[in-house]
Amino acid sequence: MKRVKAACLQQILQFSPKEGTSPQYAAQAVQEEVDQYKARLDKLRTQYRILREEVQTDGTVILEIKKQYNTSPVGEFLN
């Protein structure tokens, strides 16, 4: 019988500003979207670790993250 002992996803996410918005508003809106994403992970009690969070000059945020896969145990992946 096969059982998952530990599982983890590593993703690189890009949060981009909407077209046609002012640069100041766009950067703020993107940061709010990133914060909402993190809050949703916390609310769902998904274990995660942010490896890199980088803000580009156009307001785009690149987020590299390791996170729990479904409800599987993460083992040593997040250490």
C-alpha distance (Angstrom), angle and dihedral (degrees) to the residues before:
residue distance angle dihedral
M1 . . .
K2 3.80 . .
R3 3.82 119.8 .
V4 3.77 131.4 178.7
K5 3.80 107.3 -120.4
A6 3.82 95.0 179.5
A7 3.79 136.2 -8.2
C8 3.77 135.5 -178.4
L9 3.81 138.6 168.8
Q10 3.77 124.5 -142.2
Q11 3.78 113.6 -158.7
I12 3.77 138.3 174.5
L13 3.80 107.7 -149.3
Q14 3.80 125.9 -168.4
F15 3.79 118.7 -154.4
S16 3.81 107.3 -166.6
P17 3.80 130.5 -171.1
K18 3.79 118.9 -110.7
E19 3.78 117.4 -101.8
G20 3.79 117.3 -98.6
T21 3.81 98.9 23.0
S22 3.78 125.4 123.4
P23 3.83 114.3 -97.8
Q24 3.81 93.9 -116.5
Y25 3.79 94.3 49.5
A26 3.81 92.1 41.7
A27 3.81 93.1 55.0
Q28 3.80 91.0 47.8
A29 3.82 92.8 48.0
V30 3.81 92.1 49.3
Q31 3.81 91.8 49.6
E32 3.81 89.8 50.3
E33 3.82 89.5 51.7
V34 3.83 90.5 51.3
D35 3.81 90.7 48.6
Q36 3.82 90.7 49.7
Y37 3.81 90.2 50.6
K38 3.82 91.2 52.6
A39 3.82 91.3 45.2
R40 3.81 90.3 51.9
L41 3.82 90.5 52.4
D42 3.81 89.1 50.6
K43 3.81 92.6 46.3
L44 3.80 91.7 51.5
R45 3.82 88.7 45.5
T46 3.78 91.6 -123.8
Q47 3.77 110.5 165.4
Y48 3.81 112.0 -128.7
R49 3.77 145.0 157.0
I50 3.78 124.9 -153.2
L51 3.79 109.8 -135.0
R52 3.81 97.0 -178.8
E53 3.79 137.0 -0.6
E54 3.77 114.2 -173.2
V55 3.81 128.3 177.4
Q56 3.81 114.7 -151.1
T57 3.82 124.0 -148.3
D58 3.83 91.9 -104.3
G59 3.81 91.5 55.2
T60 3.80 96.0 -99.9
V61 3.81 113.7 142.2
I62 3.80 120.5 -147.3
L63 3.79 111.8 -158.2
E64 3.80 121.2 -171.7
I65 3.77 109.5 -167.2
K66 3.79 141.5 170.6
K67 3.77 112.4 -151.4
Q68 3.75 142.5 171.7
Y69 3.79 115.8 -86.9
N70 3.81 109.0 -127.1
T71 3.79 105.9 -53.6
S72 3.80 96.5 -38.4
P73 3.79 117.8 131.1
V74 3.82 112.6 -99.2
G75 3.78 98.0 -145.9
E76 3.81 112.3 -174.2
F77 3.82 94.8 -22.7
L78 3.81 95.8 101.7
N79 3.81 97.1 45.4
